[in-house]
Structures are given as structure tokens and as C-alpha cells.
């Protein structure tokens, strides 16, 4: 998944269209606020960040991303009309992986995106495969591998594991898990989550230990 923060609608739609046509699922956001909200739901493999934004600007967003342990390893490409050497150096100094100046050709743009994904070792993950240690989810095949062996899960168990792995390192509350997997209008209890976590752990065997219980809050995978 690629996230693109760009307030100019035409450019945002063009970027999303171009990336999706090239096989990269992409979501566009008009403001930092919308982007942060999505970031809580799912972490992308790459962020395209416009510098000139209303409200919090791109450089502030970049600083915030790079100062958080959860988001600092996500590669960022700055996309901006400002071609000044100063901004470019500032952006790269602040941890951006590349810098594209508007206007740009789409061929060049895709090439730059690919190059950053390759350099940061995320190219083969982009189609959505997830992994945490020896636990892997092959999204296209709808398959879970633990230590190389396939584990057969029910649909809810699969979605639960996928949601935890999409948010590696983030504690997910029972309510949030319930809302995401069962829907917010689900007329059940948060205990449903515990029951599914238990069967999921059993099926994963020793790899079930990767799912950590955070007492009084919920669950997470990874450190
Ligand atoms: Ca802008």
C-alpha cells in the first residue's frame, strides 16, 4: 500500500491512478489529518508527501514520521513544486528517501517509486504479503505460513491475523479489532475477540507466541 498526501486534487488523482495502474494499491489524502487517521489503521510501504499543504506542512509531517518509532522506517518521497535546493537538502536531511519536483513525467515518477521500494527492500512486499519473523501471510493466495508450513485458518482468524500483522508493533484494542473485523454494528462482545485469538494461537502452535496480550488493552504482534 502506498499513501499519497497531496492537497491538489488533480495531481493527487493522477498519482493514485498512475500507481494503481502500475499495480501499486494507493490511497490519496488531502490533508495531514486524514493521512494520520489512515496511518493508525494501516501502515503503508511508501509515503508520497507534498511539501506545500494547508495546515501542517509536509516538512512537519516528515519530522513527525521520522520521530516516531512506529513510522520512522517507512520510506518517504517528497513531491513538491518547490524546486529550491534548500528544500531538497532540508528534506533529505530530515530523512526523506527521495525528492521529486513538480511537474514530473509519469514514467520518471514510477521509476523513482520503484527505485525507492527496491532500495528499501519493500518491492516484493508491495502486493500486500505480510511477515513477522517466520510467520507469513501470502495475501494473493490467502495463505498463512508458519515456519514454512501452511496453517489453515477460518476467514475471521485469517482477517484477525492479517489486521495484527498490518499493524505490526501497534497495540490494537479489543473494540478496534471488533469494529474492524466484525463491523461496528456487530452486536457482540469484545470476548469474541479473545475467543478467536485463542484458537488462532492454538493453530499457529509455537508461532502463536508472536501474538502478545497487552493486559487491559488488547493485542499486538511484534515489538
Ligand atoms: Ca500542495
Boltz pocket constraint, residues with backbone or C-beta under 6 A from the ligand:
constraints:
  - pocket:
      binder: B
      contacts: [[A, 6], [A, 7], [A, 8], [A, 50], [A, 51], [A, 52], [A, 53]]
      max_distance: 6.0
